């Protein structure tokens, strides 16, 4: 891929997205602690909605970077070799680490269990957050098809035609998200090996249910100047959508808390795959992009850029770092009577720091890239 001028917003956006991922998983844990009351649940719901953009933003960044950097010819073998080295190998290593640390782990593991382990590796089931890696790999594998289709539209049509094509893609996605359950029932009746599972058991990691964020990133990467113009021109629209739908989902979550047996903090209402959530997430991506563009504080941009540079390794290990971050909570925070939301924020910051620092330390070792992926030299040397 030829070197081009860096898109400075993306360096900050990666850091923001990774911080939001860790925040979401911290919120999930503290929503279940016995001390969490309704008022705490409301605060957690607001923070969750403010961080819900994390995975779609990562997908958007991937699409934007790939289409921005890819020249006229794609050397697919070289492209996939880099993804295997930087993404898949670290994923497999961490999958085995999580499998080892699981309650059963290798205890009693025999030859008969190998197919089950292979299935977990192929589906990202060794730990809860690896579904995203499996979905990301699908975009890498299918990148030549995306590249050909999107480049065809880009080269054939002017700005208006490209916008119409993007809007059509959005409508198709909204229909897919709306028909998620009906598609699953239809595929169950067909009962096609692998394909049926892709739309039922593993629908949450099927690239089709996330493609709009990749396509949006592709549109931005192919014409960064026009994208920046739209970010400025549409700011009142996407901010309105972000605020209105954010408040709506927060309200729906409060209704969800009210169970027949009493108040219980759960977040099932805000599934990623639903049409109104897609609109909220697209608006969120645009909001975050605008905010990143307006961020001119040197210390903040450097910090977010550094976090973004170690974000892949951090993503792989952050659930493990969260486990260790819960230890002081159990030993000290509860005894001190601290509010669950305060405990959550401290735990989030600790887990985020550990994930970033450990990734950075491993990246400085010669063989570190096989464990945490490729970390930019400028980040490694800081």
N, C-alpha and C positions, 0 to 999 in steps of 0.2 A: 504494500500500500504506500503510495507516495506521501511524503510529509507535507502537511498543509499548516496554515496558521492555526494556532490553538483557539478553540472557542472557550473563552475564559469562564463563561457561565457554567459550562459542563463540569469544570473542576470543582466548583462550589456545590453544584447540584448533586454530584456523587456523594459528597460528604453529608449533605442534608438528607439524602435518601437513606443512607446507611444509618444515620442517627435515628431516623424515623422508624426503621425496621426494628432496631433494638428497643425503642420506646414502645412499640406495639406489643412486643413479646413481654416486656416488663409489665405493661398494663394487664395483659392476660393473666399473669401470675397473681397480681395483687387484687384483681377482681374477685378472686376466690378465697382470700384470707378471711377468717371469721370476723376480724375487727372492721371490715369495710362496711360502711353504712350507706344509706341511700344518697346522702349529700356527697360522699366520696365517689359513689358510682357515677353521679352526674359529672363531676370533675374528670373522672377517668374517661367517660364517654366523650366529653369535649376534646380531651387530649388525643383520644383515639381517632376522632374525625379529622383533627388537624394533622395527623400523621398517616392517614389512610392511603395517601398517594404513593407511599414508599416503593412498592413493587412495580406499579405502572410507570412510575418515573424512571426506575432502573431500565425497564423495557424500552421506554422512549429514548433514553440516553443511548442504549445499545443500537437502536435503529438509526439514530442521528449520527452517531460516530461511524457506523459501518458505511452508510451511504455518503457521508461527507468525505471519508478517506479513500473509498474504493475508486480506483481509476477506471479507464475505459475497459480494461480487461481484468477479469477476476481469475486469479490463479487458485483454483479451488483446493487443489492438493496442499499448497502452501498455507492457504487460509485455514483449512481444517487441522493441519499439523500444529499450527500455533494454538488453536482452540483446544486440541487434545492436551498439549503441554501446559497451557496456562489455566485451563478451566477443568477439563475432564479428569486429568491425573490427580490434582489436588482434591477434587470432589470424591474420587474413589478412596483416596487415603483417609479423608475425614469421615467418609461413610463407614469404613472399617473401624475407625477410632470410636465413633458413636455406637457401632454394633458391639464392640468390645466392652464399652462402659454400660451397656444395657443390663438390666437385672439378670437375664439369662446369659447373654454374651456367648462366649465360646464354651461355657460349661455344658457338657453333654452334647456338644455339637458333633455331628457325624456326617458321613458321606451323604446320607439321605437328606440332610438339611441344606446341601449345597444349592439345589434348585431354588429353594426359598430365599436364600441369601442373594443369589443372582437376580431374582425377581425384585428384591428390595433395592438392589443397586440400580437396576434398570428403571425403577419407578420412584426412586427417592424416598423410600419408606424406612430407611435406617434411622431417620430423625424427622421431626415435624416440618422443618423449614427447607428441606432439600427438594420439595416439589418445584420450587422456583428454578433450581438448576436444571432439572429435567425439562421443564418448559423452555428454558433458555437454549438448551442444546438443540431442541427442535428448530428454533429460529436459525441457528447456525447451519444445521443440516439442510434446511430449505432456503437458505439465503440466495443461491443462484436463481431460484424461481421467483422470489420476491424481487430480486434485482432486475431480472428481465421484464417482469410485468410492470413494475413501477417506472423503470427507465423508459419503457415503451410509451406509457402515458405521458411522462415528462417530455419526451422528445417529439411526440406527435401533436400535443395540444399546447396552447398558450395558457396563461395564468388562469383564465376563467374556466377552461376545460379541466385543468388540473384540480381546481377547487371543487368543481362538480364531481369529479372522480373521487376526491377525498370524502366529500359529503355522502356519496353513494356507499363508499366503504363503511362510513359511520352508520348509515341506516342498516346495512347488512349485518353489522356487528350487533346493533341494538335488537334486531330481530332474533339473531342467534341467542343472545343473552336472555331475551324474553321467553324463548322457546326451549330453554335448557332442559326442563323436566319432560316436555313432550318429545324432544329429540332422544333423551335417555330411554323413555318408554319404547319408542320406535326401534332403537338399536337393540334393546333387550329382546324384542320380538324377532329381530333378524338373527340374533345370536351368532355373530361372526367373530371368530377368535381374534383376539387383540383389538380389532376395530371397535367391537361392542364395549370392551373395557375402557377404551379411550374416551367414550362418551358417557360412561356410567361411573364405574369405580374410580377412574382417574380423570374425570372431566375437569377437576380443579387444576390440572397441570397440562391440559390440552391447549396447544398454542392457538387454536382457532378461537378460544374464548378470551384471548388477550391480544389478538393480532392488530387491533385498532391502534394500540399504543405504539407498536412497532412501526406501523404505516405512518402514523403521525410523526414519529421521529424521522422516518425516511423523508417525508415531505420537508421537514425542517432542515435536514442535512443536505438535501439537494439544492436548496435555495435559502441559505441562512439569512441573507439580506431581507428577502420577502417575509420570512418567518418573523424576524425582529420587527418588521413593519406591522405585521398582523398582531403581534404581542402588544404593540403600542396602540394600535387602532381599536382593538376589541377589548381593551382593558375594563371598560365599564360593564361589558356583557359578561365576561368570564368571572369577574369579581362578584357580580350579582348572583350568578349561578352558584358560585362557590359558597357564598354566605347563606343564600336561601336554602339550598339543598343541604348544606352543613347543619343548619338549624333544624331542618325537617328530620334528618337522620338522628340528630341528638334527641329530638322529641320522641321518635319511634323507639329509640333505645330505652328511654325512660318508661314508655309503655311496656316494653319487653321485660323490664325489671320486676313488674308486678305479676307475680305468679299466684295461683290459688293458695299455695302453702305460705305465701308471704313474699317479701322482697328478696330477689336473688339476682345478682349482677351477672348478666350474660350478654353476648354481643352477636347473636346469630343473625339479627336483622340486617347487619351491614356486610353481607357477603359481597365479594368483589364482582361476582358474575350476576348482575342484574342491570337493566337498562338505565334506571335513574342513578344508580351508583356509577355507571360508566360516564354519564354526563358530569357528575360531580368530580370524578377522577380526572377527566380531561380538563375541566376548569382548574382543578388543583395543580395539574402539571403546568398550565399556563401561568397561574399565580406564582408558583415557585420559580419558574423561569424568569418572570419579571422581577421578582424580589432578588434573585441571584444577580441579575443584570444591574440592579440598583445598589448592590453591596460593594462599596468602595473602600471600606476599612481594611487596611493592609493586613493587620493581625488576624482579622476574622477570615478573610479570603485565603490567607496562607494556612490557617488551621483547618478550614473546610477542605481545601485542596489536599492537605496532608491526610486527612481522614478519608477523603475520596480515593487517594492513591493506594491505601491499604484496605479498601472496603471489601474486596473479594475475599481475601483471607480472613478479614474480620467477620464477614457474613458466615463463612464456613464454621468458624469457631465460636460465634457469639452466644449460642445456646449453652455451650459448655462454660463459657465465662459467666453467664448468668447464674449457673448452678453455684459457682464459687461466690458470686456476689450476694447470694441469698444467705450465706453463712453469717456475716455480721448482722444481718437483719434478724435472724433467729436468735443470735446470742445477745445482741445489745438493743436494737431499735425497739423491739416489742417490749422489753423490760423497761425501757425509758418512756413508754407510753406515747411514742410518736405517731402522728397521723399516718394512715396507710398511703395517702397520696405523697406525703413527704418522703416516706420510706421508699416508695416506688421511684421517685425522681433521683434519690441518692443511689439506689441500686442500678438504675438505668445509666447514670453517669459513670459509675464504677465499672459496670460491664462494658460500656462503650470504650472507656479508657483501656481496660485490660485487653479487649479485642484488638484495638489499634496498636497498642504498644507491643504485645506479643507477636502480632503479624509483622510489625516493623523489625523486631529483633530477629525473627526467623528469616526475613527477607535478606538480611545482611550476611547470612551464611551462604556458602557456595551452592549448596543443594536446596536452599530455601524456596526457590521458585516451584519446586515439585510439591511443596506443602501448602504454600499460600498464594501460588500463582505469580504472575509477573507484576512486580511493583516498580514503578518508574524510578530511574536512577536518581532523579532529583529528590524523590521522597526517601529513598534508602539512605542517602548521604546526609539527611538532616539529623 
